[in-house]
């Protein structure tokens, strides 16, 4: 087993000019390694370069420069082996409407050179919950069922690495739970490396061991999830006063936000002030506190701090 499932060095991609537009540099020298056996989050705002990176890994887009190794296989030296080591569940529902799920999985396995004796079509159908729809045309499947089939197609050749590109965008709770149960099982029981891109930051925070954040074609942060969240020393006190609070003389650097329910959200940096100093200021102003809560930073705060943009 290789120590690194994915190794990317100096990855660049420049799209040629078209329709009078200048060339676009989508990736600007990305260096990234993803440990084998991990669940790894690849996050970033729209247009950051996530999809370009994934498409290069999948062999769908040619890189301009750099080096890519998948499960130890150099993409330029061993293209067949590197491509066989990765499975991609795309965001787009690109299915042949006249294929049944069984036929789609069989054809996909054939494209990867999996001999009939080694195919596990029935097993994959059971895993994705489509056994009872195995002979139905894809055009008759619901959107959620089509997403399940995309996952199945990504798994037919037993890849070492599975890429999930926005897998839960627009899906219902049942499908989301099914997907994550399968992902956890594939990771823990089969040791499969999972790479996840998502706009749902709480999902990435719950699922991922490590996270890299891409912005404007560059990696701006990469760390274990808890360490990434811990980089921010921001904190918020949520104060529920007995009566509405008027103007307050708060310590320097404390940001006040009032909510419709009458609560005060007082944000501060622990390196600059303390909760005690804020509470003392409230007591000095005669504010009687009914309830107080603290809020620690989460992945969304980190994302906003690093990219200056929302995730959704």
C-alpha positions as CSV (number, residue, x, y, z in Angstrom):
1,X,0.0,0.0,0.0
2,X,1.4,3.4,-1.0
3,X,1.7,6.1,1.7
4,X,0.2,8.7,-0.6
5,X,-2.9,7.9,-2.7
6,X,-2.5,11.1,-4.8
7,X,0.7,13.2,-5.3
8,X,0.4,16.4,-7.3
9,X,3.4,18.6,-8.0
10,X,3.4,22.0,-9.8
11,X,0.1,21.3,-11.5
12,X,-0.9,24.0,-14.0
13,X,-3.7,24.3,-16.4
14,X,-4.2,27.2,-18.9
15,X,-7.2,27.2,-21.1
16,X,-6.6,28.7,-24.6
17,X,-8.2,32.0,-25.6
18,X,-11.7,31.8,-27.2
19,X,-14.3,34.2,-28.5
20,X,-12.0,37.1,-28.0
21,X,-11.3,36.2,-24.4
22,X,-7.7,36.0,-23.1
23,X,-6.2,32.6,-22.0
24,X,-7.5,31.6,-18.6
25,X,-5.0,30.1,-16.0
26,X,-7.3,27.8,-14.0
27,X,-4.5,26.2,-11.9
28,X,-1.4,28.0,-10.9
29,X,1.1,25.4,-9.7
30,X,-0.8,23.3,-7.2
31,X,1.2,21.0,-4.9
32,X,-0.9,18.5,-3.0
33,X,-0.5,15.0,-1.5
34,X,-3.5,13.0,-0.2
35,X,-2.7,10.2,2.3
36,X,-3.9,6.7,1.4
37,X,-6.9,5.5,3.4
38,X,-8.1,9.0,4.3
39,X,-11.3,10.9,3.6
40,X,-10.0,14.1,2.1
41,X,-12.0,17.3,1.5
42,X,-11.2,19.5,-1.5
43,X,-13.1,22.8,-1.0
44,X,-13.2,26.2,-2.7
45,X,-15.5,28.8,-4.1
46,X,-17.0,28.4,-7.6
47,X,-14.3,28.8,-10.3
48,X,-11.5,28.1,-7.8
49,X,-10.1,25.1,-9.8
50,X,-11.6,22.1,-8.0
51,X,-13.3,20.7,-11.0
52,X,-10.3,21.2,-13.2
53,X,-8.1,19.4,-10.7
54,X,-10.6,16.5,-10.5
55,X,-10.9,16.2,-14.3
56,X,-7.1,16.1,-14.7
57,X,-7.0,13.3,-12.1
58,X,-9.7,11.4,-14.0
59,X,-7.9,11.8,-17.3
60,X,-10.6,14.0,-18.8
61,X,-8.6,17.2,-19.0
62,X,-4.9,17.4,-20.1
63,X,-2.7,19.4,-17.8
64,X,-0.5,22.2,-19.1
65,X,2.4,21.4,-16.7
66,X,3.2,19.5,-13.6
67,X,3.2,15.9,-12.3
68,X,0.4,13.7,-11.1
69,X,0.7,10.3,-9.5
70,X,-2.3,8.1,-8.5
71,X,-1.6,5.2,-6.2
72,X,2.1,5.5,-7.2
73,X,1.5,5.5,-10.9
74,X,2.7,8.5,-12.9
75,X,-0.1,9.7,-15.1
76,X,2.4,10.4,-18.0
77,X,4.4,7.1,-17.6
78,X,1.6,4.7,-16.7
79,X,-1.7,6.3,-17.9
80,X,-3.7,3.0,-17.9
81,X,-2.7,2.0,-14.4
82,X,-3.2,5.5,-13.0
83,X,-6.7,5.8,-14.5
84,X,-7.6,2.3,-13.3
85,X,-6.7,3.3,-9.7
86,X,-9.3,6.0,-9.5
87,X,-13.1,6.2,-9.8
88,X,-15.0,9.4,-10.2
89,X,-18.7,10.1,-9.3
90,X,-19.3,13.3,-11.3
91,X,-21.7,16.1,-10.4
92,X,-23.5,15.9,-13.8
93,X,-26.1,13.2,-14.4
94,X,-24.4,11.9,-17.6
95,X,-26.2,8.6,-18.2
96,X,-27.4,6.9,-21.3
97,X,-31.2,7.0,-21.0
98,X,-31.6,3.7,-22.9
99,X,-29.3,1.6,-20.6
100,X,-30.6,-0.2,-17.6
101,X,-28.5,0.1,-14.4
102,X,-27.3,-3.5,-14.9
103,X,-26.2,-2.8,-18.5
104,X,-24.6,0.5,-17.5
105,X,-22.5,-1.2,-14.9
106,X,-21.5,-4.0,-17.2
107,X,-20.5,-1.6,-20.0
108,X,-18.5,0.5,-17.5
109,X,-16.7,-2.6,-16.2
110,X,-15.9,-3.7,-19.7
111,X,-14.4,-0.2,-20.5
112,X,-12.0,-0.8,-17.6
113,X,-11.1,-4.3,-18.8
114,X,-12.7,-6.1,-15.9
115,X,-13.3,-9.7,-17.1
116,X,-16.8,-11.1,-16.8
117,X,-15.8,-13.6,-14.1
118,X,-14.5,-10.8,-11.9
119,X,-17.4,-8.4,-12.3
120,X,-19.5,-7.7,-9.2
121,X,-22.6,-6.1,-10.8
122,X,-25.1,-7.6,-8.4
123,X,-23.0,-6.6,-5.4
124,X,-22.8,-3.0,-6.6
125,X,-26.5,-2.9,-7.3
126,X,-27.2,-4.0,-3.8
127,X,-24.8,-1.5,-2.3
128,X,-26.4,1.4,-4.1
129,X,-30.0,0.2,-3.5
130,X,-30.9,-0.4,-7.2
131,X,-31.4,-4.2,-7.2
132,X,-35.2,-3.8,-7.8
133,X,-34.5,-1.3,-10.6
134,X,-31.7,-3.4,-12.3
135,X,-33.7,-3.8,-15.5
136,X,-35.4,-0.5,-15.7
137,X,-34.3,2.1,-18.3
138,X,-32.2,4.9,-16.8
139,X,-34.6,7.5,-18.2
140,X,-37.3,6.1,-15.9
141,X,-35.1,6.5,-12.7
142,X,-35.6,9.4,-10.3
143,X,-32.8,12.0,-9.9
144,X,-31.7,10.3,-6.7
145,X,-31.6,6.9,-8.3
146,X,-29.5,8.3,-11.1
147,X,-27.0,9.6,-8.6
148,X,-26.8,6.2,-7.0
149,X,-26.1,4.7,-10.4
150,X,-23.2,7.2,-10.9
151,X,-21.7,6.0,-7.7
152,X,-22.1,2.4,-8.9
153,X,-20.3,3.2,-12.2
154,X,-17.4,4.7,-10.2
155,X,-17.0,1.5,-8.2
156,X,-17.2,-1.3,-10.8
157,X,-13.4,-1.6,-11.3
158,X,-12.6,-1.6,-7.5
159,X,-10.6,1.7,-7.6
160,X,-8.1,2.5,-4.8
161,X,-9.3,6.1,-4.9
162,X,-12.9,7.4,-5.1
163,X,-13.7,11.0,-6.0
164,X,-17.1,12.4,-5.1
165,X,-17.8,15.6,-6.9
166,X,-20.6,17.4,-5.1
167,X,-22.3,14.1,-4.4
168,X,-25.2,15.4,-2.3
169,X,-26.1,18.6,-4.1
170,X,-29.9,18.7,-4.4
171,X,-30.5,15.2,-3.0
172,X,-32.9,14.1,-0.3
173,X,-31.9,13.1,3.3
174,X,-32.4,9.4,2.6
175,X,-30.0,9.4,-0.3
176,X,-27.5,11.5,1.6
177,X,-27.5,9.1,4.5
178,X,-27.2,6.1,2.2
179,X,-24.2,7.7,0.4
180,X,-22.3,8.5,3.6
181,X,-22.9,5.0,5.0
182,X,-21.4,3.5,1.9
183,X,-18.5,6.0,1.9
184,X,-17.7,5.2,5.5
185,X,-17.9,1.4,4.9
186,X,-15.7,1.7,1.8
187,X,-13.2,3.7,3.7
188,X,-13.1,1.6,6.9
189,X,-13.6,-1.9,5.5
190,X,-11.9,-1.7,2.1
191,X,-9.4,1.1,2.9
192,X,-10.5,3.1,0.0
193,X,-9.3,6.7,-0.2
194,X,-12.1,9.2,-0.6
195,X,-11.8,12.6,-2.1
196,X,-14.8,14.8,-1.5
197,X,-15.8,18.2,-3.0
198,X,-18.8,19.8,-1.5
199,X,-20.5,23.1,-0.9
200,X,-21.9,21.8,2.4
201,X,-19.2,22.8,4.9
202,X,-20.8,21.1,7.8
203,X,-20.7,17.9,5.7
204,X,-17.0,18.3,5.1
205,X,-16.3,19.1,8.8
206,X,-18.1,15.9,9.9
207,X,-16.7,13.5,7.2
208,X,-13.2,14.6,6.4
209,X,-9.9,13.7,8.1
210,X,-8.0,16.5,6.2
211,X,-9.1,19.4,4.1
212,X,-7.4,21.5,1.4
213,X,-8.9,24.8,0.4
214,X,-8.3,26.0,-3.2
215,X,-8.9,29.6,-4.3
216,X,-8.0,31.2,-7.6
217,X,-6.1,28.2,-8.8
218,X,-3.9,27.8,-5.7
219,X,-4.0,25.9,-2.4
220,X,-4.5,28.5,0.3
221,X,-4.8,26.1,3.2
222,X,-4.3,22.4,3.9
223,X,-4.4,20.7,7.3
224,X,-6.3,18.2,9.5
225,X,-9.9,19.4,9.9
226,X,-9.7,20.2,13.6
227,X,-6.4,22.0,13.2
228,X,-7.8,24.1,10.3
229,X,-10.7,25.2,12.4
230,X,-8.4,25.8,15.3
231,X,-6.4,28.4,13.3
232,X,-9.0,31.0,14.0
233,X,-8.9,32.5,17.5
234,X,-12.3,34.2,16.9
235,X,-15.1,33.5,19.3
236,X,-18.6,34.7,19.9
237,X,-20.6,35.3,23.0
238,X,-24.3,35.1,22.5
239,X,-25.9,37.2,25.3
240,X,-29.7,37.0,26.1
241,X,-30.4,40.1,28.3
242,X,-33.4,40.4,30.5
243,X,-34.3,43.7,28.7
244,X,-33.2,45.2,25.4
245,X,-29.6,46.5,25.7
246,X,-28.8,50.1,24.6
247,X,-25.4,51.5,23.6
248,X,-22.5,49.7,25.2
249,X,-18.9,50.7,25.8
250,X,-17.3,47.4,24.7
251,X,-13.6,46.5,24.8
252,X,-11.6,47.4,21.7
253,X,-12.1,44.9,18.8
254,X,-15.4,43.5,19.9
255,X,-18.0,43.4,17.2
256,X,-21.7,43.7,18.2
257,X,-24.6,42.3,16.2
258,X,-28.2,42.4,17.5
259,X,-30.7,39.7,16.4
260,X,-34.5,40.0,16.1
261,X,-34.9,37.8,19.2
262,X,-33.1,40.5,21.3
263,X,-29.9,38.5,21.6
264,X,-26.5,40.2,21.4
265,X,-23.8,38.5,19.3
266,X,-20.4,39.8,20.5
267,X,-17.5,38.5,18.4
268,X,-14.0,38.9,19.5
269,X,-10.5,37.5,19.2
270,X,-9.1,35.7,22.2
271,X,-5.7,37.1,21.5
272,X,-7.0,40.6,22.0
273,X,-9.6,40.4,24.8
274,X,-11.4,37.9,27.0
275,X,-14.9,36.9,27.8
276,X,-14.5,38.2,31.3
277,X,-13.7,41.7,30.0
278,X,-16.8,41.7,27.8
279,X,-19.0,40.4,30.7
280,X,-17.5,43.1,33.0
281,X,-18.4,45.8,30.4
282,X,-22.0,44.5,30.3
283,X,-22.3,44.5,34.1
284,X,-20.9,48.0,34.2
285,X,-23.6,49.1,31.7
286,X,-26.3,47.6,34.0
287,X,-27.2,44.8,31.6
288,X,-28.8,41.9,33.4
289,X,-28.0,38.6,31.7
290,X,-30.7,36.0,31.4
291,X,-28.5,33.5,29.4
292,X,-25.1,33.4,27.8
293,X,-23.7,31.0,25.2
294,X,-20.3,30.7,23.5
295,X,-19.8,29.9,19.8
296,X,-16.5,28.4,18.6
297,X,-15.4,28.9,15.0
298,X,-16.3,26.3,12.4
299,X,-15.2,25.3,9.0
300,X,-17.4,28.0,7.4
301,X,-15.6,30.7,9.4
302,X,-12.2,29.3,8.2
303,X,-13.5,29.2,4.6
304,X,-14.7,32.8,4.7
305,X,-11.5,34.0,6.4
306,X,-9.3,32.4,3.7
307,X,-11.3,33.1,0.6
308,X,-13.5,36.0,1.5
309,X,-16.4,34.3,-0.2
310,X,-19.4,32.1,0.8
311,X,-19.4,28.4,0.2
312,X,-22.9,28.3,-1.3
